[in-house]
């Protein structure tokens, strides 16, 4: 009960933002509640950058667990036949986007004068699934907290810009809703940002965008596994080069007793092979496909989806604080912008080929 009570202030603020966003979207249907909520979050994050600590637990809950609840509820709007129609090439596109984000981050780290760890966090966050990927990779790389915060801030900033860019350019290019949705899902960083893009373009785009994005989310586990193996090998080589067998042996029995054993490396927490909210999304879609969800349940889950995702976007929007991003300097921002551009071009090319 105490833990629940700690969530109320932050969830209350996010709920208030959603209550403001919803009527505005009804007056101006072109503006989805999700987009309005994230704009409100950005405004609050910059006008009131230091909210009292009592609000933080609830806002953190909205940005992560509540977001996943919204994605699971979104599954009730999807029929599995639509997923199968996308084809296996969508998974190839997802893998190409992930690999591109990581490779670009690594190759351009030196030209932009960005630390290697921060460049890897940016590449994984922009290529896979935003802040969740940054958090998953950070446990393997053992990155500095400042680098993690910077990468997450850049994910929110450039992903939020994509919310405006993708729908606008899709209209300029005359893209079909399915093509525009696939582009958004293949090139935008956060799941919440992809949902916002799909919500702006339309229901057909929203379904495709989320499905393509979830195919990128699934790539997190193999990516972290590969990075973990690389890091272990690098640690082994470093230890072997620093300590030779002769140097490692104690000079005497007294030395052996006085020399402490080297600490064992801490085991980082590994992400699940398939995130639970992805399984929940697919389960809900399966229930809808086989007609096990009555229409009243589908309508109710649509309402739940909108509320949860709007609250999550308000919480994420607060992370876009100009004061903290400005202190990063031009290097990380330039690397993030370049990575976003390259991933977006590849995502657009893939969407045009597959639709």
C-alpha positions in Angstrom: 0.0 0.0 0.0 2.8 2.4 0.8 4.4 1.7 -2.6 1.1 2.4 -4.3 0.6 5.7 -2.4 4.1 6.9 -3.6 2.9 6.6 -7.2 -0.2 8.8 -6.8 1.4 12.3 -7.1 3.3 11.5 -10.4 0.4 9.5 -11.9 -1.9 12.3 -10.9 0.1 14.8 -12.9 0.3 12.5 -15.9 -3.4 11.9 -15.7 -4.1 15.6 -15.6 -2.0 16.1 -18.7 -4.1 13.4 -20.4 -7.3 15.0 -19.3 -6.1 18.3 -20.9 -4.9 16.6 -24.1 -8.0 14.6 -24.8 -10.5 17.5 -25.2 -8.0 19.4 -27.3 -7.7 16.4 -29.6 -11.5 16.3 -29.9 -11.6 19.9 -31.0 -8.6 19.4 -33.4 -8.7 15.8 -34.5 -5.5 16.2 -36.5 -3.7 16.5 -33.1 -3.8 13.1 -31.2 -3.9 13.0 -27.4 -0.5 11.3 -27.5 1.1 14.2 -29.4 -0.5 16.8 -27.2 0.6 14.9 -24.0 4.2 14.7 -25.0 4.2 18.4 -25.9 2.8 19.2 -22.5 5.6 17.0 -21.0 8.3 19.0 -22.8 6.8 22.3 -21.6 6.6 21.1 -18.0 10.1 19.6 -18.2 11.6 22.9 -19.3 9.5 25.3 -17.2 9.7 23.2 -14.1 12.8 21.1 -14.6 13.1 20.2 -10.9 9.7 18.8 -9.7 9.5 17.7 -6.1 10.8 14.2 -5.5 7.3 13.0 -4.6 6.3 13.1 -8.2 9.2 11.0 -9.5 8.0 7.4 -8.7 4.7 7.9 -10.4 6.2 9.5 -13.5 8.8 6.7 -13.7 5.9 4.2 -13.5 4.0 6.0 -16.2 7.1 6.0 -18.5 7.7 2.3 -18.2 5.1 -0.1 -16.8 2.1 2.0 -17.9 3.6 2.3 -21.4 3.8 -1.4 -21.6 0.2 -1.8 -20.4 -0.8 0.5 -23.2 1.1 -1.5 -25.8 -0.6 -4.7 -24.6 -4.0 -3.1 -24.8 -3.1 -1.9 -28.3 -2.8 -5.6 -29.3 -6.6 -5.8 -29.1 -6.8 -3.5 -32.1 -4.7 -5.8 -34.2 -5.6 -9.0 -36.2 -2.8 -11.5 -36.5 -3.6 -11.9 -40.2 -2.3 -8.4 -40.7 1.0 -9.3 -39.0 1.4 -12.3 -41.4 0.8 -10.1 -44.3 3.8 -8.0 -43.5 6.1 -10.9 -44.3 9.5 -12.1 -43.0 11.3 -9.3 -44.8 10.1 -6.9 -42.1 12.4 -8.8 -39.7 15.3 -8.3 -42.1 14.5 -4.6 -42.3 14.5 -4.5 -38.4 17.9 -6.3 -38.3 19.4 -3.9 -40.9 18.2 -0.9 -39.0 19.6 -2.2 -35.7 23.0 -3.0 -37.3 23.1 0.4 -39.0 22.4 2.3 -35.8 25.2 0.5 -33.9 27.8 0.6 -36.8 27.1 4.3 -37.5 27.5 5.2 -33.8 30.8 3.4 -33.6 32.3 4.6 -36.9 31.3 8.3 -36.3 32.4 8.4 -32.7 35.9 9.7 -33.4 34.9 12.3 -36.1 32.3 13.8 -33.7 34.7 13.4 -30.7 32.3 11.3 -28.7 33.4 8.8 -26.0 33.1 5.2 -27.3 30.7 4.1 -24.6 28.4 7.0 -25.2 28.5 6.4 -29.0 27.6 2.8 -28.4 24.6 3.8 -26.2 23.4 6.2 -28.8 23.8 3.6 -31.6 21.9 1.0 -29.7 19.2 3.4 -28.4 18.6 4.8 -31.9 18.8 1.5 -33.7 16.8 -0.8 -31.4 14.2 0.6 -29.0 15.3 3.9 -27.4 15.7 4.2 -23.6 15.0 0.5 -23.0 17.9 -0.4 -25.3 20.2 2.1 -23.6 19.3 0.6 -20.2 19.9 -2.9 -21.4 23.2 -2.2 -23.1 24.4 -0.1 -20.2 24.4 -3.1 -17.8 26.8 -4.9 -20.2 29.1 -1.9 -21.0 29.1 -0.7 -17.4 28.7 2.8 -18.7 28.9 6.0 -16.6 25.6 7.4 -15.4 26.3 10.7 -17.2 26.5 8.8 -20.5 23.4 6.9 -19.9 21.4 10.1 -19.0 22.8 11.8 -22.1 21.9 8.9 -24.4 18.3 8.8 -23.0 17.9 12.5 -23.3 19.0 12.4 -27.0 16.7 9.5 -27.6 13.7 11.5 -26.3 14.8 14.7 -28.1 15.3 13.2 -31.6 12.5 10.7 -31.3 10.1 13.5 -30.4 11.3 15.4 -33.5 10.5 12.4 -35.6 6.9 12.6 -34.3 6.5 15.8 -36.3 8.9 14.9 -39.2 7.6 11.5 -40.3 3.9 12.4 -40.7 4.8 15.7 -42.3 7.2 14.2 -44.9 4.8 11.3 -45.5 2.2 13.8 -46.6 4.7 15.6 -48.8 5.9 12.4 -50.4 2.3 11.1 -50.8 3.0 7.9 -48.9 0.2 5.4 -48.3 -0.7 5.0 -44.5 0.8 1.6 -44.4 4.1 2.8 -45.9 4.2 5.8 -43.6 3.5 3.6 -40.6 6.3 1.2 -41.6 8.7 4.1 -42.0 7.8 5.4 -38.6 8.2 2.0 -37.0 11.5 1.3 -38.7 13.2 4.6 -38.0 11.8 6.1 -34.7 13.5 5.4 -31.4 10.9 4.9 -28.7 7.8 2.7 -28.8 5.8 5.6 -27.4 7.0 7.9 -30.2 6.2 5.3 -32.8 2.7 5.0 -31.4 2.3 8.8 -31.6 3.4 8.8 -35.2 0.9 6.1 -36.1 -1.8 7.9 -34.1 -1.3 11.1 -36.1 -1.3 9.3 -39.5 -4.2 7.0 -38.8 -5.3 3.6 -37.6 -3.9 1.7 -40.6 -0.5 3.3 -40.0 -0.6 2.8 -36.3 -0.9 -1.0 -36.5 1.9 -1.4 -39.0 4.1 1.0 -37.1 3.8 -0.8 -33.8 4.4 -4.2 -35.5 7.5 -3.1 -37.2 8.7 -1.4 -34.0 8.2 -4.5 -32.0 10.2 -6.5 -34.5 13.1 -4.1 -33.6 12.4 -4.5 -29.8 12.9 -8.2 -30.1 16.4 -7.5 -31.5 17.5 -6.2 -28.1 18.2 -9.6 -26.5 20.5 -10.9 -29.3 22.3 -7.5 -29.5 23.0 -7.5 -25.7 24.1 -11.1 -25.9 26.6 -10.4 -28.6 27.9 -7.3 -26.8 28.2 -9.3 -23.6 30.4 -11.9 -25.4 32.6 -9.1 -26.9 33.0 -7.4 -23.5 34.0 -10.7 -21.9 36.6 -11.4 -24.5 37.9 -7.9 -24.2 38.2 -8.2 -20.4 40.0 -11.6 -20.8 42.5 -10.1 -23.2 43.1 -7.0 -21.0 43.7 -9.2 -17.9 46.1 -11.4 -19.9 48.1 -8.5 -21.2 48.3 -6.7 -17.8 49.2 -9.8 -15.7 51.6 -12.4 -17.1 51.9 -15.8 -15.3 55.2 -14.9 -13.7 53.9 -11.6 -12.4 50.7 -13.2 -11.2 52.5 -15.8 -9.0 53.1 -14.7 -5.4 56.8 -14.3 -4.5 56.4 -16.0 -1.2 53.9 -17.7 1.1 53.5 -14.5 3.1 52.9 -12.6 -0.1 50.3 -15.2 -1.1 48.5 -14.7 2.2 48.6 -10.9 2.1 47.6 -10.5 -1.5 43.8 -10.3 -1.8 42.1 -12.2 -4.5 40.8 -10.1 -7.4 37.1 -9.4 -7.1 34.8 -11.4 -9.4 33.1 -9.3 -12.0 29.6 -8.5 -11.2 27.0 -10.2 -13.3 24.8 -7.7 -15.1 21.1 -8.3 -15.4 20.2 -9.7 -18.8 17.0 -8.7 -20.6 14.5 -11.5 -21.4 14.7 -13.0 -24.9 11.3 -11.6 -25.7 10.0 -8.8 -23.4 6.8 -9.7 -21.6 4.9 -6.8 -23.0 5.6 -8.1 -26.5 4.1 -11.5 -25.5 1.2 -9.7 -24.0 0.7 -7.7 -27.2 0.7 -10.9 -29.3 -1.6 -12.7 -26.9 -4.1 -9.9 -27.0 -3.9 -9.8 -30.8 -4.5 -13.6 -30.9 -7.6 -13.2 -28.7 -8.9 -10.6 -31.2 -8.0 -12.7 -34.2 -10.0 -15.7 -33.0 -13.0 -13.7 -31.9 -12.5 -14.2 -28.2 -12.8 -10.5 -27.4 -16.3 -9.0 -27.6 -16.6 -5.6 -29.2 -17.3 -3.9 -25.9 -13.9 -5.3 -24.6 -12.2 -4.0 -27.8 -13.6 -0.6 -27.3 -12.7 -0.5 -23.6 -9.1 -1.6 -24.3 -8.9 1.1 -27.0 -9.7 3.6 -24.2 -7.2 2.0 -21.9 -4.6 2.1 -24.6 -5.1 5.8 -25.2 -5.0 6.8 -21.5 -1.9 4.7 -20.7 0.1 5.8 -23.7 -0.8 9.5 -23.3 0.3 9.4 -19.6 3.5 7.6 -20.7 4.2 10.2 -23.3 3.8 13.1 -20.9 6.4 11.4 -18.6 8.8 10.8 -21.5 8.4 14.4 -22.7 9.7 15.7 -19.4 13.0 14.2 -20.3 13.5 16.7 -23.1 15.2 19.4 -21.1 17.2 21.9 -23.2 19.4 22.9 -20.3 20.9 19.4 -19.8 21.1 18.7 -23.6 22.9 22.0 -24.3 25.7 21.1 -21.8 26.5 18.0 -23.9 28.2 20.0 -26.6 28.0 19.7 -30.4 29.6 16.3 -30.7 26.9 14.0 -29.1 24.1 16.0 -30.6 25.7 15.9 -34.1 26.3 12.1 -33.8 22.7 11.6 -32.6 21.3 13.8 -35.5 23.4 11.9 -38.1 22.4 8.5 -36.8 18.8 9.5 -36.8 19.1 10.7 -40.4 20.8 7.6 -41.7 18.4 5.2 -39.8 15.4 7.3 -41.2 16.7 7.0 -44.8 17.2 3.3 -44.5 13.8 2.9 -42.8 12.1 4.9 -45.6 13.9 2.8 -48.3 12.8 -0.4 -46.6 9.2 0.8 -46.3 9.0 1.7 -50.0 10.4 -1.7 -51.0 8.1 -3.7 -48.7 4.8 -1.9 -49.4 
